[in-house]
Amino acid sequence: NIFHTKMLLKEFDLKHYMFHTKPEDLTETERQEITAALWKEMREIYYGRNISAV
């Protein structure tokens, strides 16, 4: 049997999701926007559906 486990991170470090850019080089607003987009993408993958923007 193959078990599929869904896991959703409660906290994550933005630097692990950035390529060729350091979070310190971004403004606070840019970091917040990227974090929000990443969190939305994680929830969409976890729940298996698109989550509409509010």
N, CA, C and O atoms as a Tinker XYZ file with bonds, in Angstrom:
   216  protein
     1  N      0.828000   -1.188000    0.000000    73     2
     2  CA     0.000000    0.000000    0.000000    64     1     3
     3  C      0.871000    1.249000    0.000000    63     2     4     5
     4  O      1.924000    1.297000    0.637000    81     3
     5  N      0.415000    2.235000   -0.714000    73     3     6
     6  CA     1.107000    3.519000   -0.755000    64     5     7
     7  C      0.243000    4.532000   -0.012000    63     6     8     9
     8  O     -0.939000    4.700000   -0.311000    81     7
     9  N      0.849000    5.198000    0.952000    73     7    10
    10  CA     0.135000    6.212000    1.711000    64     9    11
    11  C      0.560000    7.589000    1.227000    63    10    12    13
    12  O      1.750000    7.869000    1.081000    81    11
    13  N     -0.408000    8.429000    0.985000    73    11    14
    14  CA    -0.143000    9.811000    0.600000    64    13    15
    15  C     -0.407000   10.679000    1.827000    63    14    16    17
    16  O     -1.515000   10.690000    2.365000    81    15
    17  N      0.588000   11.383000    2.250000    73    15    18
    18  CA     0.453000   12.239000    3.416000    64    17    19
    19  C      0.513000   13.693000    2.973000    63    18    20    21
    20  O      1.429000   14.106000    2.262000    81    19
    21  N     -0.465000   14.446000    3.399000    73    19    22
    22  CA    -0.465000   15.871000    3.102000    64    21    23
    23  C      0.082000   16.600000    4.318000    63    22    24    25
    24  O     -0.377000   16.404000    5.443000    81    23
    25  N      1.065000   17.440000    4.066000    73    23    26
    26  CA     1.659000   18.212000    5.155000    64    25    27
    27  C      1.685000   19.677000    4.754000    63    26    28    29
    28  O      2.021000   20.017000    3.620000    81    27
    29  N      1.335000   20.521000    5.675000    73    27    30
    30  CA     1.336000   21.956000    5.432000    64    29    31
    31  C      2.171000   22.615000    6.523000    63    30    32    33
    32  O      1.915000   22.434000    7.713000    81    31
    33  N      3.165000   23.374000    6.104000    73    31    34
    34  CA     4.042000   24.044000    7.060000    64    33    35
    35  C      3.292000   25.160000    7.781000    63    34    36    37
    36  O      2.565000   25.933000    7.158000    81    35
    37  N      3.473000   25.235000    9.078000    73    35    38
    38  CA     2.883000   26.336000    9.836000    64    37    39
    39  C      3.768000   27.566000    9.746000    63    38    40    41
    40  O      3.281000   28.696000    9.698000    81    39
    41  N      5.071000   27.334000    9.723000    73    39    42
    42  CA     6.039000   28.420000    9.588000    64    41    43
    43  C      7.091000   27.991000    8.575000    63    42    44    45
    44  O      7.435000   26.813000    8.488000    81    43
    45  N      7.591000   28.938000    7.823000    73    43    46
    46  CA     8.642000   28.622000    6.864000    64    45    47
    47  C      9.597000   29.792000    6.756000    63    46    48    49
    48  O      9.253000   30.934000    7.061000    81    47
    49  N     10.804000   29.482000    6.317000    73    47    50
    50  CA    11.846000   30.495000    6.161000    64    49    51
    51  C     11.889000   30.887000    4.689000    63    50    52    53
    52  O     12.159000   30.050000    3.828000    81    51
    53  N     11.628000   32.132000    4.408000    73    51    54
    54  CA    11.537000   32.616000    3.033000    64    53    55
    55  C     12.805000   32.354000    2.236000    63    54    56    57
    56  O     12.734000   32.134000    1.027000    81    55
    57  N     13.964000   32.372000    2.887000    73    55    58
    58  CA    15.226000   32.190000    2.164000    64    57    59
    59  C     15.321000   30.816000    1.503000    63    58    60    61
    60  O     16.086000   30.648000    0.554000    81    59
    61  N     14.567000   29.839000    1.981000    73    59    62
    62  CA    14.587000   28.505000    1.386000    64    61    63
    63  C     13.760000   28.432000    0.096000    63    62    64    65
    64  O     13.797000   27.423000   -0.608000    81    63
    65  N     13.025000   29.486000   -0.208000    73    63    66
    66  CA    12.170000   29.507000   -1.392000    64    65    67
    67  C     12.606000   30.552000   -2.416000    63    66    68    69
    68  O     11.924000   30.751000   -3.421000    81    67
    69  N     13.718000   31.213000   -2.176000    73    67    70
    70  CA    14.207000   32.268000   -3.061000    64    69    71
    71  C     15.403000   31.763000   -3.863000    63    70    72    73
    72  O     16.257000   31.055000   -3.330000    81    71
    73  N     15.463000   32.123000   -5.124000    73    71    74
    74  CA    16.584000   31.776000   -5.985000    64    73    75
    75  C     17.280000   33.056000   -6.426000    63    74    76    77
    76  O     16.636000   33.972000   -6.938000    81    75
    77  N     18.584000   33.120000   -6.230000    73    75    78
    78  CA    19.414000   34.249000   -6.656000    64    77    79
    79  C     19.014000   35.572000   -6.001000    63    78    80    81
    80  O     19.404000   36.639000   -6.475000    81    79
    81  N     18.254000   35.511000   -4.933000    73    79    82
    82  CA    17.854000   36.713000   -4.208000    64    81    83
    83  C     17.815000   36.381000   -2.722000    63    82    84    85
    84  O     17.381000   35.300000   -2.324000    81    83
    85  N     18.264000   37.308000   -1.928000    73    83    86
    86  CA    18.202000   37.130000   -0.480000    64    85    87
    87  C     17.023000   37.935000    0.054000    63    86    88    89
    88  O     16.801000   39.061000   -0.393000    81    87
    89  N     16.276000   37.394000    0.982000    73    87    90
    90  CA    15.150000   38.151000    1.546000    64    89    91
    91  C     15.572000   39.498000    2.131000    63    90    92    93
    92  O     14.790000   40.448000    2.138000    81    91
    93  N     16.805000   39.576000    2.618000    73    91    94
    94  CA    17.291000   40.834000    3.191000    64    93    95
    95  C     17.402000   41.936000    2.139000    63    94    96    97
    96  O     17.379000   43.121000    2.472000    81    95
    97  N     17.523000   41.543000    0.863000    73    95    98
    98  CA    17.651000   42.520000   -0.220000    64    97    99
    99  C     16.299000   43.083000   -0.656000    63    98   100   101
   100  O     16.248000   44.012000   -1.462000    81    99
   101  N     15.220000   42.534000   -0.137000    73    99   102
   102  CA    13.878000   42.969000   -0.514000    64   101   103
   103  C     13.320000   43.926000    0.537000    63   102   104   105
   104  O     13.754000   43.932000    1.688000    81   103
   105  N     12.360000   44.724000    0.118000    73   103   106
   106  CA    11.683000   45.594000    1.080000    64   105   107
   107  C     10.716000   44.745000    1.906000    63   106   108   109
   108  O     10.388000   43.619000    1.530000    81   107
   109  N     10.272000   45.284000    3.010000    73   107   110
   110  CA     9.322000   44.567000    3.865000    64   109   111
   111  C      8.034000   44.261000    3.102000    63   110   112   113
   112  O      7.459000   43.183000    3.256000    81   111
   113  N      7.587000   45.199000    2.287000    73   111   114
   114  CA     6.375000   44.999000    1.487000    64   113   115
   115  C      6.557000   43.853000    0.505000    63   114   116   117
   116  O      5.666000   43.016000    0.359000    81   115
   117  N      7.702000   43.805000   -0.169000    73   115   118
   118  CA     7.974000   42.723000   -1.117000    64   117   119
   119  C      8.020000   41.374000   -0.400000    63   118   120   121
   120  O      7.494000   40.384000   -0.908000    81   119
   121  N      8.639000   41.331000    0.763000    73   119   122
   122  CA     8.694000   40.077000    1.536000    64   121   123
   123  C      7.296000   39.626000    1.929000    63   122   124   125
   124  O      6.985000   38.437000    1.858000    81   123
   125  N      6.461000   40.555000    2.339000    73   123   126
   126  CA     5.090000   40.210000    2.726000    64   125   127
   127  C      4.289000   39.697000    1.534000    63   126   128   129
   128  O      3.538000   38.730000    1.662000    81   127
   129  N      4.443000   40.340000    0.371000    73   127   130
   130  CA     3.725000   39.906000   -0.830000    64   129   131
   131  C      4.163000   38.513000   -1.256000    63   130   132   133
   132  O      3.327000   37.679000   -1.604000    81   131
   133  N      5.464000   38.257000   -1.231000    73   131   134
   134  CA     5.988000   36.947000   -1.623000    64   133   135
   135  C      5.536000   35.883000   -0.630000    63   134   136   137
   136  O      5.155000   34.782000   -1.027000    81   135
   137  N      5.578000   36.204000    0.651000    73   135   138
   138  CA     5.142000   35.259000    1.680000    64   137   139
   139  C      3.663000   34.929000    1.516000    63   138   140   141
   140  O      3.272000   33.768000    1.640000    81   139
   141  N      2.844000   35.926000    1.240000    73   139   142
   142  CA     1.410000   35.701000    1.042000    64   141   143
   143  C      1.157000   34.827000   -0.183000    63   142   144   145
   144  O      0.322000   33.923000   -0.137000    81   143
   145  N      1.868000   35.088000   -1.273000    73   143   146
   146  CA     1.703000   34.288000   -2.492000    64   145   147
   147  C      2.155000   32.846000   -2.265000    63   146   148   149
   148  O      1.511000   31.908000   -2.735000    81   147
   149  N      3.249000   32.675000   -1.552000    73   147   150
   150  CA     3.760000   31.339000   -1.262000    64   149   151
   151  C      2.800000   30.575000   -0.359000    63   150   152   153
   152  O      2.541000   29.394000   -0.590000    81   151
   153  N      2.274000   31.232000    0.660000    73   151   154
   154  CA     1.319000   30.615000    1.567000    64   153   155
   155  C      0.050000   30.203000    0.813000    63   154   156   157
   156  O     -0.497000   29.128000    1.059000    81   155
   157  N     -0.417000   31.056000   -0.102000    73   155   158
   158  CA    -1.601000   30.741000   -0.913000    64   157   159
   159  C     -1.335000   29.511000   -1.777000    63   158   160   161
   160  O     -2.184000   28.625000   -1.877000    81   159
   161  N     -0.169000   29.456000   -2.396000    73   159   162
   162  CA     0.188000   28.317000   -3.242000    64   161   163
   163  C      0.248000   27.027000   -2.421000    63   162   164   165
   164  O     -0.210000   25.979000   -2.875000    81   163
   165  N      0.807000   27.104000   -1.227000    73   163   166
   166  CA     0.875000   25.919000   -0.359000    64   165   167
   167  C     -0.521000   25.423000    0.010000    63   166   168   169
   168  O     -0.776000   24.218000    0.012000    81   167
   169  N     -1.420000   26.348000    0.321000    73   167   170
   170  CA    -2.793000   25.950000    0.662000    64   169   171
   171  C     -3.507000   25.347000   -0.539000    63   170   172   173
   172  O     -4.257000   24.383000   -0.386000    81   171
   173  N     -3.288000   25.899000   -1.736000    73   171   174
   174  CA    -3.908000   25.338000   -2.935000    64   173   175
   175  C     -3.438000   23.910000   -3.176000    63   174   176   177
   176  O     -4.239000   23.041000   -3.521000    81   175
   177  N     -2.155000   23.667000   -2.996000    73   175   178
   178  CA    -1.621000   22.316000   -3.168000    64   177   179
   179  C     -2.186000   21.398000   -2.088000    63   178   180   181
   180  O     -2.582000   20.270000   -2.382000    81   179
   181  N     -2.227000   21.864000   -0.852000    73   179   182
   182  CA    -2.703000   21.049000    0.264000    64   181   183
   183  C     -4.167000   20.652000    0.076000    63   182   184   185
   184  O     -4.522000   19.487000    0.252000    81   183
   185  N     -5.013000   21.614000   -0.280000    73   183   186
   186  CA    -6.437000   21.341000   -0.413000    64   185   187
   187  C     -6.829000   20.825000   -1.795000    63   186   188   189
   188  O     -7.963000   20.388000   -1.991000    81   187
   189  N     -5.906000   20.870000   -2.753000    73   187   190
   190  CA    -6.177000   20.330000   -4.080000    64   189   191
   191  C     -7.161000   21.144000   -4.891000    63   190   192   193
   192  O     -7.882000   20.592000   -5.723000    81   191
   193  N     -7.203000   22.443000   -4.664000    73   191   194
   194  CA    -8.101000   23.308000   -5.435000    64   193   195
   195  C     -7.557000   24.727000   -5.445000    63   194   196   197
   196  O     -6.723000   25.097000   -4.618000    81   195
   197  N     -8.042000   25.508000   -6.388000    73   195   198
   198  CA    -7.636000   26.911000   -6.464000    64   197   199
   199  C     -8.384000   27.709000   -5.408000    63   198   200   201
   200  O     -9.580000   27.514000   -5.194000    81   199
   201  N     -7.674000   28.594000   -4.764000    73   199   202
   202  CA    -8.276000   29.452000   -3.752000    64   201   203
   203  C     -8.374000   30.844000   -4.351000    63   202   204   205
   204  O     -7.368000   31.438000   -4.739000    81   203
   205  N     -9.588000   31.356000   -4.421000    73   203   206
   206  CA    -9.782000   32.662000   -5.053000    64   205   207
   207  C     -9.209000   33.771000   -4.185000    63   206   208   209
   208  O     -9.159000   33.667000   -2.960000    81   207
   209  N     -8.784000   34.825000   -4.846000    73   207   210
   210  CA    -8.249000   35.994000   -4.141000    64   209   211
   211  C     -9.406000   36.770000   -3.539000    63   210   212   213
   212  O    -10.466000   36.895000   -4.153000    81   211
   213  N     -9.205000   37.281000   -2.358000    73   211   214
   214  CA   -10.267000   38.027000   -1.673000    64   213   215
   215  C     -9.973000   39.492000   -1.742000    63   214   216
   216  O    -10.743000   40.302000   -1.225000    81   215
